[in-house]
Amino acid sequence: MRKFLSLVVGLLFCHLAFAQTKVEDVKTFTLKNGMKIIVLEDHSIPNANMYLFWKVGSRNEQPGNTGLSHFFEHMMFNGAKKYGPKMFDRVMEANGGSNNAYTTENVTVYTDWFPSGSIEVMFDLEADRIGALDIAPKMLESERGVVLSERRTGLENSNFQAIQAQVKSAAFFAHPYRWPVIGYESDIKSWTKKDLEDYFKTYYAPNNCVVVIVGDVTVAQVKKLSAKYFEPIPQNTPPAKVRTVEPPQNGEKRVIVRKQVSTPNILLAYHVPATSDKDYYALDMLSSILSSGNSSRLIKTLVYDNQTASSAFTYMPESFDPNLFYAFGTAGRGVSAEKLEKEMLAVIEKVKKDGVTDLELQKVKNQKLMEFYRQIETINGKANSIGTYELFFGSYKKLFDAPKFYESVTKADIQRVAKKYFTKKNRTVGYVLSPEKKGKSK
């Protein structure tokens, strides 16, 4: 009861904090070159965040140039016309700021955190690398080596990455989600300077970017700086849309990866709709019911009750197009891959057959609401959430309806999506197994 009351108080506090920010507080404008700017004033602390959401990820690549989106995440920090090699970080840090970036199948995102008094420097830094990035051959080769090393290390050290790459390539045979975000080794080795220049010109045009600024700024200030630094950067022809639609999967697919592991690893992947689909919230909550916390279905059953797994998790990426829902498990000592798979599937089948309980539903609603409110407590969280909803849900305005959407999900909704998507013909199964001993074959 004490934990429950604490959770209720926490939810109430966070809800009141969120209620202080209204949808009409968010202001938007579009520059003459097509760059969209979203601003939320928040004067709670003398800091601000700038997020640049570029609508380019591995889904925009083609065979032969896979990995370019991720590669530019590296190149964008390596010098432009005004601020030379390594100067982006040095100037930002000298002005009290810091930065980060990430690349997904769908987007490449850069973020800057800074004292509000340094905002003009941040605009200058970003405008320089957007408008005049220097793709120098020496830097290209240096970062090519870094990315190749990163790729090898990831596949060697992460069993999940190793099997996910193979499962994706089997689950998708048409859509570009089938290749890894980091790209294929042969492609990374063969990119030319012209490949990079063409890719940059196409996808790093201002009309392909949404900028979100939250913090101790004013809309008038952001408009003035945007007009000065961003608007002179010329727009380009909008990138071609991804037209490929993955056909329905009509039969189970299976793959095996051989690498040295102490126990087998299992990955189940089911095709699910894009993030903008009406089933997103039910699937997101189902993911938490399956693997969030010690009392979740997979953790409780496999790790604690049956001890057939040492760990398990589920994962569903935000996505412009229909993607995959993943369930990953690491077998316990002495447990075979077949046994772990059978028990993972049994947990999923039980949800399909019997649904979830009232307690599970309320618990996951509380979890999702707390996660949501905690995310938007900070200026960084607000900026990231506004941009995420603008791109993946169709409008930043839907961010303000998210608590209502989570609250409206019913037990029947969760059972329905489990039955609809978690079918045998719609899944791909991956095993990570140790290399076979000499003299044996399978």
C-alpha positions in Angstrom: 0.0 0.0 0.0 2.9 2.4 0.8 4.4 1.7 -2.6 1.0 2.3 -4.3 0.4 5.6 -2.5 3.9 6.7 -3.4 3.2 5.9 -7.0 -0.1 7.8 -7.0 1.5 10.8 -5.4 4.3 10.7 -8.0 1.9 10.4 -10.9 -0.2 13.3 -9.5 2.9 15.5 -9.1 4.2 14.7 -12.6 0.8 15.2 -14.1 0.5 18.6 -12.5 4.0 19.5 -13.8 3.1 18.4 -17.3 -0.2 20.3 -17.1 1.8 23.5 -16.7 3.0 23.0 -20.3 0.1 23.3 -22.8 0.0 22.5 -26.5 -0.5 26.1 -27.3 2.8 27.0 -25.6 4.6 25.2 -28.4 5.3 27.6 -31.4 6.3 26.6 -34.9 7.4 28.4 -38.0 9.0 27.4 -41.3 11.9 29.1 -42.9 12.0 30.1 -46.6 14.3 27.1 -47.3 11.8 24.7 -45.8 13.4 24.0 -42.4 10.8 23.6 -39.7 11.5 25.1 -36.3 9.6 24.2 -33.2 10.1 26.3 -30.0 9.0 25.8 -26.4 10.0 28.5 -23.9 10.9 27.1 -20.5 12.6 29.5 -18.2 12.9 27.1 -15.2 16.7 27.0 -15.6 19.1 29.2 -17.6 19.8 26.4 -20.1 18.4 25.2 -23.5 18.4 22.2 -25.8 18.6 22.2 -29.6 17.6 19.0 -31.4 18.0 18.6 -35.1 16.0 15.7 -36.5 17.2 14.8 -40.0 14.7 12.6 -41.8 17.4 10.2 -43.0 18.3 6.7 -41.7 19.3 3.3 -43.0 15.8 3.0 -44.7 16.9 5.7 -47.2 20.0 3.8 -48.3 20.4 1.3 -51.1 22.6 -1.7 -51.7 26.1 -0.5 -52.2 25.8 2.6 -49.9 24.4 1.0 -46.7 25.8 2.6 -43.5 26.1 6.2 -45.0 23.5 7.6 -42.6 25.4 6.4 -39.6 28.7 7.5 -41.1 27.6 11.1 -41.3 26.9 11.0 -37.6 30.7 10.8 -37.3 31.6 13.1 -40.2 29.4 16.0 -38.9 31.8 16.5 -36.0 34.9 16.6 -38.2 35.2 20.1 -39.6 33.5 22.6 -41.9 34.3 25.9 -43.5 34.5 28.1 -40.4 35.1 25.6 -37.7 37.8 23.1 -38.7 38.5 19.6 -37.7 37.6 18.8 -34.0 36.6 22.4 -33.5 32.9 21.8 -33.2 33.3 20.0 -29.8 36.0 22.4 -28.6 34.0 25.6 -29.3 30.9 24.1 -27.8 32.6 23.0 -24.6 34.4 26.4 -24.3 30.9 27.9 -24.3 29.6 25.6 -21.6 27.8 23.2 -24.0 27.8 19.5 -24.8 26.4 17.4 -27.6 25.4 14.0 -28.8 24.0 12.2 -31.8 22.4 9.0 -32.8 21.3 7.2 -36.0 18.4 4.8 -36.4 16.7 3.0 -39.3 14.6 6.2 -39.8 16.4 9.3 -38.5 19.7 10.9 -37.7 19.5 13.2 -34.7 21.9 15.7 -33.3 21.4 17.4 -30.0 23.2 20.3 -28.2 22.8 21.3 -24.6 24.0 24.7 -23.6 23.7 27.8 -21.3 21.0 30.0 -22.9 23.6 32.8 -23.2 25.5 30.7 -25.7 22.6 30.2 -28.1 24.1 32.2 -31.0 27.3 30.2 -30.9 25.2 27.1 -31.2 23.4 28.4 -34.2 26.7 29.4 -35.8 28.2 25.9 -35.2 25.2 24.1 -36.6 24.8 26.4 -39.7 28.5 25.9 -40.5 28.4 22.1 -40.6 25.0 22.0 -42.4 25.9 24.5 -45.0 29.6 23.8 -45.5 30.7 20.4 -44.2 34.2 19.5 -45.3 34.3 15.9 -46.6 38.1 15.8 -46.6 39.6 12.6 -48.0 42.0 12.2 -45.0 39.1 12.5 -42.5 36.9 10.2 -44.6 39.5 7.5 -44.4 40.1 8.0 -40.7 36.4 7.7 -39.8 35.9 4.8 -42.2 38.4 2.9 -40.1 36.5 4.0 -36.9 33.2 2.7 -38.3 34.7 -0.6 -39.5 36.1 -1.1 -36.0 32.8 -0.2 -34.4 31.0 -2.7 -36.6 33.4 -5.5 -35.8 33.3 -4.8 -32.1 29.5 -4.6 -32.0 29.1 -8.0 -33.7 31.8 -9.6 -31.6 30.6 -8.3 -28.2 26.8 -8.2 -28.6 25.0 -11.4 -29.2 21.8 -9.4 -29.7 23.4 -7.3 -32.5 24.8 -10.5 -34.1 21.5 -12.3 -34.3 19.3 -9.2 -34.9 21.3 -8.4 -38.1 20.5 -11.9 -39.4 16.9 -12.0 -38.2 16.2 -8.6 -39.9 17.7 -9.8 -43.2 15.5 -12.9 -43.1 12.3 -11.2 -41.9 12.5 -8.4 -44.5 13.3 -9.4 -48.1 12.0 -6.3 -49.8 12.1 -3.3 -47.5 15.4 -1.5 -46.6 14.9 -2.3 -42.9 16.6 -5.6 -43.8 20.1 -4.2 -43.5 21.8 -3.0 -40.3 22.0 0.7 -39.4 25.8 0.5 -39.4 25.9 -1.0 -42.9 27.6 -3.9 -44.5 31.4 -4.2 -44.3 32.0 -4.3 -48.1 29.9 -1.1 -48.5 31.8 0.8 -45.8 35.1 -0.1 -47.4 33.9 1.0 -50.9 32.2 4.4 -50.4 33.7 7.1 -52.5 34.0 10.8 -51.7 31.3 11.5 -54.4 29.0 9.0 -52.7 29.2 11.0 -49.5 28.9 14.4 -51.2 25.7 13.3 -53.1 24.2 11.8 -50.0 24.9 14.9 -47.9 23.5 17.2 -50.6 20.3 15.1 -50.8 19.5 14.4 -47.1 21.2 17.2 -45.2 19.2 19.9 -47.0 17.4 22.2 -44.6 14.0 21.2 -46.0 14.7 17.7 -44.7 15.2 18.8 -41.1 13.0 19.6 -38.1 14.7 21.7 -35.4 13.3 21.7 -31.8 14.5 24.2 -29.3 13.4 24.1 -25.7 14.6 26.1 -22.7 15.5 29.6 -21.6 14.9 31.2 -25.0 12.2 33.3 -26.6 10.4 32.6 -29.8 11.5 36.1 -31.1 15.1 35.3 -30.4 15.0 31.9 -32.1 13.2 33.4 -35.2 16.0 36.1 -35.5 18.8 33.6 -35.1 17.2 31.1 -37.5 16.8 33.8 -40.1 20.4 34.8 -39.7 22.1 31.4 -39.6 19.8 28.7 -41.0 17.7 30.5 -43.7 20.6 31.4 -46.0 21.4 27.7 -46.4 19.8 26.7 -49.8 17.1 24.0 -49.9 17.4 21.1 -52.3 14.9 18.9 -54.2 13.1 16.8 -51.5 14.5 13.2 -51.2 12.7 10.5 -53.0 10.2 8.7 -50.8 10.8 5.1 -49.7 8.2 3.3 -51.9 8.8 -0.3 -51.1 6.2 -2.0 -48.9 7.2 -5.3 -47.3 4.7 -8.0 -48.4 3.0 -10.0 -45.7 5.1 -12.8 -44.3 3.3 -16.1 -44.9 5.5 -18.6 -43.1 7.9 -18.9 -40.2 11.5 -18.2 -41.0 14.5 -19.5 -39.0 18.2 -18.5 -38.9 21.2 -19.7 -36.9 24.3 -17.7 -36.0 27.4 -19.5 -34.8 29.6 -17.7 -32.4 31.2 -18.5 -29.0 28.5 -18.2 -26.4 28.2 -19.7 -22.9 24.5 -20.6 -23.4 22.2 -20.3 -26.4 20.4 -17.0 -27.2 17.0 -16.8 -28.8 15.4 -13.9 -30.8 11.8 -13.9 -31.8 10.7 -11.2 -34.2 7.1 -10.4 -35.3 6.0 -7.9 -38.0 4.1 -5.0 -36.5 2.7 -1.7 -37.8 4.5 1.6 -38.0 4.5 3.8 -34.8 1.8 6.0 -36.2 -0.7 3.1 -36.2 -3.6 2.9 -33.8 -2.2 -0.3 -32.3 1.1 1.3 -31.2 0.0 2.0 -27.6 -1.4 -1.5 -27.0 1.8 -3.1 -28.4 4.0 -0.8 -26.3 2.1 -1.8 -23.2 2.3 -5.4 -24.1 6.0 -5.1 -24.4 6.2 -3.9 -20.8 3.9 -6.6 -19.6 6.2 -9.1 -21.1 9.5 -7.8 -19.9 9.5 -4.7 -17.7 10.3 -5.5 -14.1 10.7 -8.7 -12.1 7.0 -9.4 -12.1 6.7 -9.2 -15.9 5.6 -12.4 -17.7 9.0 -13.3 -19.4 11.2 -12.4 -16.4 9.0 -14.0 -13.7 8.3 -17.2 -15.6 11.7 -17.8 -17.4 14.2 -16.2 -15.0 12.7 -16.7 -11.6 10.1 -19.5 -11.7 11.5 -21.9 -14.3 15.1 -20.7 -14.4 15.3 -21.5 -18.1 16.7 -18.0 -18.9 19.2 -15.8 -17.2 17.8 -12.7 -18.9 15.1 -11.6 -21.3 13.8 -8.4 -22.8 11.4 -7.1 -25.5 12.0 -4.2 -27.9 9.9 -2.4 -30.5 11.7 0.5 -32.3 9.9 3.7 -33.3 9.4 3.4 -37.0 8.1 5.2 -40.1 7.1 2.0 -41.7 5.9 -1.4 -40.4 8.8 -3.0 -38.5 9.5 -5.8 -36.0 8.7 -6.5 -32.4 11.6 -8.4 -30.8 11.7 -10.8 -27.8 15.2 -11.8 -26.8 16.2 -14.5 -24.3 19.5 -15.9 -22.9 19.3 -19.5 -21.9 20.2 -20.6 -18.4 23.0 -23.0 -17.8 22.3 -26.4 -19.3 19.2 -25.2 -21.1 18.9 -25.9 -24.8 17.8 -23.4 -27.4 14.7 -25.5 -28.2 13.6 -25.5 -24.6 14.0 -21.8 -24.1 12.2 -21.1 -27.4 9.3 -23.3 -26.3 8.9 -21.6 -23.0 9.2 -18.1 -24.5 6.4 -19.0 -27.0 4.4 -20.5 -24.1 4.4 -17.2 -22.3 3.3 -15.4 -25.5 0.6 -18.0 -26.2 -0.8 -17.6 -22.7 -1.3 -13.9 -23.2 -3.1 -14.7 -26.5 -5.3 -17.3 -24.9 -6.1 -15.8 -21.5 -5.3 -12.1 -21.9 -3.8 -10.1 -19.0 -5.1 -9.3 -15.6 -6.6 -6.1 -14.2 -3.5 -5.8 -11.9 -1.1 -6.1 -14.8 -3.0 -3.6 -16.9 -3.1 -1.0 -14.1 0.6 -1.6 -13.3 1.7 -1.1 -16.9 -0.5 2.0 -17.2 1.2 3.5 -14.1 4.6 2.5 -15.5 4.0 4.1 -18.9 2.6 7.3 -17.4 5.5 7.6 -15.0 8.0 7.0 -17.8 6.2 9.6 -19.9 6.0 12.2 -17.2 9.6 11.7 -16.2 10.7 12.1 -19.8 9.0 15.5 -20.2 10.1 16.8 -16.8 13.4 18.1 -18.2 14.0 20.5 -21.1 16.0 17.8 -22.8 13.1 15.3 -22.5 10.6 17.8 -23.8 12.7 18.6 -26.8 13.3 15.0 -27.7 9.6 14.1 -27.1 8.3 17.0 -29.2 10.6 16.0 -32.1 9.7 12.3 -31.8 6.0 12.9 -31.8 6.3 15.4 -34.7 8.1 12.8 -36.9 6.8 9.4 -35.8 3.3 10.2 -34.7 2.5 12.8 -37.3 2.4 15.9 -35.0 4.0 17.2 -31.9 0.4 17.9 -30.7 -0.2 14.2 -30.2 2.4 14.3 -27.4 -0.2 16.1 -25.2 -2.7 13.3 -25.9 -0.3 10.4 -25.0 -1.5 10.0 -21.4 -5.1 9.7 -22.6 -4.1 7.1 -25.3 -2.3 5.0 -22.7 -5.2 5.2 -20.3 -7.7 4.2 -23.0 -6.0 0.8 -23.7 -8.0 -2.1 -22.4 -7.2 -5.7 -21.6 -9.1 -6.7 -24.8 -6.9 -4.4 -26.8 -3.7 -6.1 -25.5 -5.1 -9.6 -26.1 -6.3 -8.5 -29.6 -2.9 -7.2 -30.8 -1.1 -10.3 -29.3 -3.5 -12.6 -31.3 -3.2 -10.4 -34.4 0.6 -10.1 -34.7 2.2 -12.8 -32.6 1.4 -15.7 -35.0 3.7 -18.4 -36.3 3.5 -17.4 -39.9 4.4 -13.8 -39.0 7.5 -14.6 -37.0 11.2 -15.1 -37.6 13.2 -17.1 -35.1 16.9 -16.7 -34.6 19.3 -18.9 -32.6 22.8 -17.9 -31.4 24.7 -21.1 -30.8 28.4 -22.0 -30.2 30.4 -23.4 -33.1 29.9 -27.1 -33.7 32.6 -29.5 -32.7 34.7 -30.9 -35.4 33.3 -34.0 -37.0 29.7 -32.9 -36.3 27.3 -31.3 -38.8 23.7 -30.1 -38.7 
